[in-house]
Amino acid sequence: MSAPPNLDHLHDEISELLGRHDHRYTSGRRRLIEVLAAAERPLTLPEVLERDSALSQSSAYRNLDVLESSGAIRRLTGSGDHAHFELAEAMLGHHHHLICMGCGVIEDVRLGDGLEEAVDEALAQAAAAAGFTPLHHSLDLHGHCAECG
């Protein structure tokens, strides 16, 4: 995982992003962003609430929806009961995920630059052959973590 983003810069970016979508960057949204920025992997809502007990569940749900619809964060679904949340790729950088089908945990994984370029090229060729216009890609590897075996 790369270094956590600069919080001042991140807050400025998200404030501007929310403003373009006619939303305010409230203290609750700011706290959610700080929890997600400090995390080493995508978090479920219960995990977010554990990390900041001042957040209420109902407003956290609403604020996560606003942050997601504005493009500041993204929602990931695995095999568990809860969605996971992380900063959007524009904030966190491009990466992929390891998704445990046993416990539902999702871990970030980054490919080396050469491998990422090869994946991008192969996907661009496949898209061009199909007359498809790609916007972005994601690569999620589903399996079992070390705990689930």
FINU-997522 format. One record per residue: residue in one letter; x, y negated, z of N, C-alpha, C in turn. Coordinates in Angstrom, 3 decimals, padded with zeros to 6 digits. Layout:
A  X  Y  Z  X  Y  Z  X  Y  Z;
...
# end
This chain:
M  000.851  001.174  000.000  000.000  000.000  000.000  000.893  -001.231  000.000;
S  000.483  -002.271  -000.697  001.266  -003.492  -000.737  001.014  -004.320  000.516;
A  001.774  -005.407  000.644  001.627  -006.287  001.804  000.240  -006.906  001.809;
P  -000.294  -007.186  003.004  -001.607  -007.813  003.067  -001.572  -009.180  002.400;
P  -002.696  -009.597  001.838  -002.719  -010.883  001.158  -002.542  -012.035  002.143;
N  -002.021  -013.163  001.650  -001.911  -014.375  002.448  -003.321  -014.835  002.792;
L  -003.649  -014.884  004.088  -005.036  -015.170  004.498  -005.501  -016.562  004.098;
D  -004.643  -017.564  004.218  -005.068  -018.922  003.844  -005.435  -018.971  002.363;
H  -004.572  -018.401  001.542  -004.834  -018.371  000.102  -006.086  -017.541  -000.202;
L  -006.213  -016.400  000.465  -007.368  -015.528  000.270  -008.657  -016.255  000.647;
H  -008.665  -016.937  001.783  -009.857  -017.676  002.201  -010.208  -018.769  001.188;
D  -009.200  -019.454  000.667  -009.451  -020.489  -000.339  -010.088  -019.884  -001.591;
E  -009.535  -018.756  -002.057  -010.072  -018.088  -003.251  -011.514  -017.647  -003.048;
I  -011.791  -017.068  -001.904  -013.130  -016.543  -001.650  -014.116  -017.682  -001.442;
S  -013.696  -018.738  -000.793  -014.564  -019.904  -000.627  -014.964  -020.468  -001.988;
E  -013.989  -020.572  -002.880  -014.265  -021.068  -004.237  -015.181  -020.099  -004.986;
L  -014.910  -018.831  -004.886  -015.718  -017.810  -005.556  -017.164  -017.846  -005.070;
L  -017.357  -017.897  -003.766  -018.709  -017.965  -003.218  -019.412  -019.253  -003.646;
G  -018.682  -020.354  -003.670  -019.257  -021.624  -004.106  -019.769  -021.564  -005.534;
R  -019.047  -020.856  -006.401  -019.495  -020.705  -007.802  -020.787  -019.906  -007.883;
H  -021.092  -019.135  -006.847  -022.323  -018.339  -006.804  -023.355  -018.954  -005.852;
D  -023.157  -020.224  -005.502  -024.074  -020.967  -004.629  -024.223  -020.345  -003.244;
H  -023.127  -019.824  -002.718  -023.107  -019.280  -001.361  -022.059  -020.028  -000.545;
R  -022.306  -020.123  000.743  -021.330  -020.732  001.650  -020.417  -019.656  002.215;
Y  -019.229  -020.075  002.571  -018.271  -019.171  003.206  -018.411  -019.339  004.715;
T  -019.361  -018.619  005.263  -019.709  -018.736  006.680  -018.655  -018.045  007.549;
S  -018.736  -018.298  008.843  -017.780  -017.671  009.762  -017.928  -016.146  009.766;
G  -019.155  -015.632  009.633  -019.355  -014.185  009.571  -018.726  -013.568  008.337;
R  -018.837  -014.233  007.204  -018.217  -013.733  005.963  -016.700  -013.800  006.079;
R  -016.220  -014.861  006.690  -014.783  -015.032  006.890  -014.239  -013.895  007.777;
R  -014.954  -013.553  008.834  -014.531  -012.475  009.729  -014.508  -011.134  008.990;
L  -015.515  -010.887  008.152  -015.541  -009.646  007.366  -014.325  -009.567  006.447;
I  -014.015  -010.663  005.780  -012.862  -010.694  004.877  -011.582  -010.425  005.659;
E  -011.447  -010.997  006.843  -010.242  -010.776  007.642  -010.098  -009.320  008.065;
V  -011.215  -008.687  008.418  -011.163  -007.257  008.781  -010.743  -006.435  007.567;
L  -011.336  -006.691  006.410  -011.004  -005.924  005.209  -009.571  -006.192  004.752;
A  -009.111  -007.430  004.886  -007.737  -007.770  004.480  -006.706  -007.072  005.368;
A  -007.028  -006.874  006.633  -006.096  -006.234  007.559  -006.102  -004.713  007.447;
A  -007.119  -004.162  006.823  -007.258  -002.706  006.734  -006.271  -002.128  005.722;
E  -005.833  -000.922  005.993  -004.913  -000.238  005.086  -005.637  000.645  004.082;
R  -006.977  000.671  004.189  -007.789  001.489  003.295  -009.199  000.920  003.316;
P  -010.051  001.340  002.392  -011.452  000.898  002.426  -012.131  001.355  003.714;
L  -013.019  000.524  004.241  -013.686  000.797  005.515  -015.188  000.939  005.352;
T  -015.789  001.777  006.188  -017.250  001.854  006.264  -017.735  000.720  007.160;
L  -019.027  000.433  007.112  -019.563  -000.604  007.986  -019.322  -000.274  009.461;
P  -019.556  000.965  009.925  -019.235  001.252  011.330  -017.768  000.971  011.678;
E  -016.859  001.260  010.751  -015.445  000.975  011.001  -015.186  -000.530  011.063;
V  -015.852  -001.294  010.199  -015.719  -002.756  010.230  -016.189  -003.280  011.575;
L  -017.345  -002.799  012.026  -017.909  -003.259  013.293  -017.032  -002.868  014.479;
E  -016.365  -001.713  014.398  -015.436  -001.295  015.454  -014.248  -002.248  015.548;
R  -013.819  -002.752  014.405  -012.632  -003.610  014.365  -012.926  -005.055  014.758;
D  -014.193  -005.457  014.709  -014.581  -006.801  015.155  -015.937  -006.706  015.823;
S  -015.923  -006.571  017.131  -017.163  -006.364  017.881  -018.056  -007.601  017.891;
A  -017.558  -008.753  017.450  -018.387  -009.960  017.404  -019.346  -009.950  016.204;
L  -019.124  -009.045  015.266  -020.006  -008.953  014.096  -021.244  -008.139  014.440;
S  -022.405  -008.627  014.023  -023.629  -007.844  014.230  -023.894  -007.022  012.979;
Q  -024.471  -005.849  013.166  -024.692  -004.936  012.051  -025.600  -005.540  010.987;
S  -026.706  -006.162  011.385  -027.654  -006.672  010.398  -027.060  -007.799  009.567;
S  -026.361  -008.741  010.198  -025.786  -009.822  009.405  -024.574  -009.329  008.619;
A  -023.855  -008.340  009.137  -022.726  -007.785  008.386  -023.220  -007.144  007.093;
Y  -024.326  -006.388  007.145  -024.904  -005.801  005.929  -025.248  -006.883  004.910;
R  -025.933  -007.916  005.373  -026.323  -009.001  004.457  -025.098  -009.695  003.876;
N  -024.116  -009.958  004.735  -022.924  -010.650  004.260  -022.085  -009.787  003.318;
L  -022.023  -008.488  003.569  -021.324  -007.602  002.639  -022.001  -007.623  001.270;
D  -023.333  -007.658  001.249  -024.059  -007.735  -000.022  -023.725  -009.018  -000.775;
V  -023.689  -010.137  -000.053  -023.359  -011.422  -000.693  -021.925  -011.405  -001.211;
L  -020.999  -010.907  -000.401  -019.604  -010.844  -000.822  -019.423  -009.917  -002.018;
E  -020.158  -008.821  -002.032  -020.069  -007.887  -003.168  -020.658  -008.510  -004.429;
S  -021.850  -009.093  -004.331  -022.492  -009.663  -005.520  -021.713  -010.846  -006.074;
S  -020.909  -011.492  -005.237  -020.090  -012.614  -005.682  -018.742  -012.167  -006.249;
G  -018.409  -010.895  -006.084  -017.158  -010.374  -006.622  -015.967  -010.475  -005.688;
A  -016.196  -010.792  -004.406  -015.097  -010.904  -003.455  -014.671  -009.546  -002.915;
I  -015.617  -008.633  -002.794  -015.321  -007.278  -002.316  -015.976  -006.281  -003.251;
R  -015.600  -005.035  -003.084  -016.290  -003.995  -003.841  -016.664  -002.848  -002.927;
R  -017.754  -002.186  -003.316  -018.308  -001.054  -002.585  -017.857  000.219  -003.285;
L  -017.386  001.165  -002.496  -016.977  002.469  -003.011  -017.842  003.520  -002.346;
T  -018.212  004.516  -003.104  -018.979  005.606  -002.516  -018.167  006.883  -002.615;
G  -018.168  007.614  -001.539  -017.474  008.894  -001.491  -018.483  009.973  -001.183;
S  -018.049  010.946  -000.422  -018.951  012.043  -000.100  -019.635  011.851  001.248;
G  -019.232  010.838  001.993  -019.779  010.638  003.328  -021.125  009.937  003.305;
D  -021.636  009.673  004.505  -022.935  009.021  004.653  -022.860  007.523  004.414;
H  -021.673  006.939  004.496  -021.527  005.495  004.420  -020.728  005.078  003.198;
A  -021.111  003.927  002.632  -020.291  003.306  001.596  -019.041  002.744  002.268;
H  -018.001  002.591  001.503  -016.763  001.973  001.970  -016.628  000.626  001.265;
F  -015.965  -000.312  001.927  -015.789  -001.646  001.371  -014.318  -002.019  001.403;
E  -013.904  -002.757  000.364  -012.542  -003.275  000.307  -012.562  -004.591  -000.451;
L  -011.476  -005.340  -000.330  -011.369  -006.556  -001.117  -011.399  -006.187  -002.589;
A  -011.948  -007.067  -003.407  -012.009  -006.813  -004.847  -010.594  -006.751  -005.420;
E  -010.479  -006.109  -006.551  -009.184  -005.931  -007.189  -008.474  -007.265  -007.426;
A  -009.215  -008.295  -007.764  -008.606  -009.606  -007.987  -007.932  -010.125  -006.724;
M  -008.411  -009.710  -005.572  -007.845  -010.159  -004.292  -006.745  -009.215  -003.804;
L  -006.891  -007.939  -004.070  -006.035  -006.910  -003.483  -005.011  -006.341  -004.458;
G  -005.244  -006.495  -005.735  -004.379  -005.885  -006.737  -004.940  -004.553  -007.195;
H  -004.536  -004.149  -008.387  -005.066  -002.931  -008.990  -004.531  -001.702  -008.259;
H  -005.433  -000.781  -007.977  -005.061  000.467  -007.323  -006.172  001.489  -007.548;
H  -005.935  002.704  -007.098  -006.872  003.801  -007.248  -007.157  004.396  -005.869;
H  -007.912  005.501  -005.841  -008.333  006.047  -004.550  -008.227  007.565  -004.491;
L  -007.943  008.048  -003.286  -008.054  009.457  -002.947  -009.297  009.568  -002.070;
I  -010.261  010.373  -002.489  -011.535  010.479  -001.775  -011.683  011.890  -001.229;
C  -011.770  012.001  000.102  -011.924  013.318  000.731  -013.390  013.736  000.673;
M  -013.635  014.896  000.092  -014.994  015.423  -000.019  -015.442  016.076  001.290;
G  -014.529  016.259  002.236  -014.881  016.821  003.532  -015.388  015.756  004.490;
C  -014.498  014.833  004.855  -014.850  013.825  005.867  -015.286  012.495  005.268;
G  -015.067  012.300  003.972  -015.506  011.076  003.310  -014.520  009.933  003.349;
V  -013.356  010.116  003.978  -012.381  009.036  004.049  -011.868  008.705  002.645;
I  -011.587  007.429  002.414  -011.058  006.972  001.132  -009.742  006.256  001.395;
E  -008.696  006.688  000.715  -007.370  006.088  000.853  -006.988  005.421  -000.461;
D  -006.302  004.292  -000.365  -005.781  003.614  -001.547  -004.524  004.328  -002.023;
V  -004.325  004.335  -003.324  -003.093  004.869  -003.902  -002.719  003.983  -005.099;
R  -001.460  003.679  -005.196  -000.962  002.867  -006.310  -000.038  003.724  -007.161;
L  -000.225  003.622  -008.453  000.636  004.324  -009.392  001.833  003.435  -009.700;
G  002.944  004.033  -010.078  004.091  003.235  -010.504  003.744  002.454  -011.758;
D  004.462  001.373  -011.987  004.161  000.507  -013.130  004.172  001.263  -014.455;
G  005.162  002.135  -014.646  005.256  002.880  -015.902  004.069  003.805  -016.104;
L  003.674  004.490  -015.044  002.532  005.398  -015.140  001.243  004.613  -015.360;
E  001.094  003.484  -014.667  -000.104  002.655  -014.845  -000.186  002.131  -016.276;
E  000.941  001.742  -016.842  000.958  001.276  -018.231  000.572  002.406  -019.183;
A  001.059  003.622  -018.924  000.715  004.767  -019.769  -000.776  005.084  -019.672;
V  -001.343  005.013  -018.475  -002.783  005.238  -018.295  -003.570  004.161  -019.046;
D  -003.172  002.897  -018.887  -003.848  001.796  -019.591  -003.819  002.002  -021.105;
E  -002.666  002.389  -021.621  -002.522  002.596  -023.059  -003.393  003.756  -023.544;
A  -003.376  004.868  -022.811  -004.188  006.028  -023.195  -005.673  005.684  -023.162;
L  -006.103  004.955  -022.132  -007.513  004.567  -022.052  -007.887  003.576  -023.148;
A  -006.990  002.655  -023.475  -007.253  001.692  -024.553  -007.394  002.414  -025.890;
Q  -006.557  003.416  -026.127  -006.650  004.192  -027.370  -007.960  004.970  -027.431;
A  -008.342  005.593  -026.325  -009.601  006.341  -026.290  -010.785  005.410  -026.507;
A  -010.745  004.227  -025.902  -011.832  003.261  -026.059  -011.913  002.774  -027.496;
A  -010.765  002.455  -028.090  -010.747  001.970  -029.471  -011.289  003.022  -030.431;
A  -010.914  004.279  -030.224  -011.388  005.360  -031.089  -012.901  005.518  -031.008;
A  -013.476  005.168  -029.857  -014.921  005.303  -029.668  -015.667  003.999  -029.953;
G  -014.938  002.930  -030.317  -015.573  001.641  -030.537  -016.097  001.035  -029.239;
F  -015.427  001.338  -028.161  -015.839  000.926  -026.824  -014.979  -000.249  -026.367;
T  -015.593  -001.221  -025.716  -014.856  -002.363  -025.193  -014.716  -002.221  -023.679;
P  -013.538  -001.834  -023.204  -013.364  -001.655  -021.758  -013.216  -002.988  -021.034;
L  -013.700  -003.021  -019.808  -013.533  -004.197  -018.953  -012.477  -003.940  -017.883;
H  -012.472  -002.748  -017.329  -011.493  -002.333  -016.339  -011.605  -000.826  -016.188;
H  -010.704  -000.245  -015.435  -010.803  001.186  -015.176  -010.568  001.464  -013.692;
S  -011.029  002.612  -013.279  -010.750  003.094  -011.930  -010.443  004.579  -012.023;
L  -009.581  005.010  -011.170  -009.202  006.415  -011.137  -009.327  006.865  -009.694;
D  -010.272  007.731  -009.439  -010.488  008.253  -008.103  -010.257  009.749  -008.125;
L  -009.414  010.213  -007.238  -009.101  011.630  -007.132  -009.890  012.188  -005.958;
H  -010.762  013.150  -006.240  -011.625  013.765  -005.222  -011.008  015.087  -004.783;
G  -010.984  015.312  -003.487  -010.407  016.546  -002.947  -010.559  016.583  -001.450;
H  -009.552  017.127  -000.775  -009.601  017.251  000.691  -008.331  016.647  001.291;
C  -008.518  015.830  002.311  -007.391  015.208  003.012  -006.678  016.269  003.846;
A  -005.555  015.881  004.435  -004.774  016.805  005.251  -005.562  017.329  006.445;
E  -006.445  016.506  007.000  -007.271  016.917  008.149  -008.304  017.984  007.765;
C  -008.856  017.859  006.565  -009.933  018.773  006.119  -009.385  019.996  005.401;
G  -008.127  019.933  004.998  -007.477  021.079  004.373  -007.999  021.363  003.046;
# end
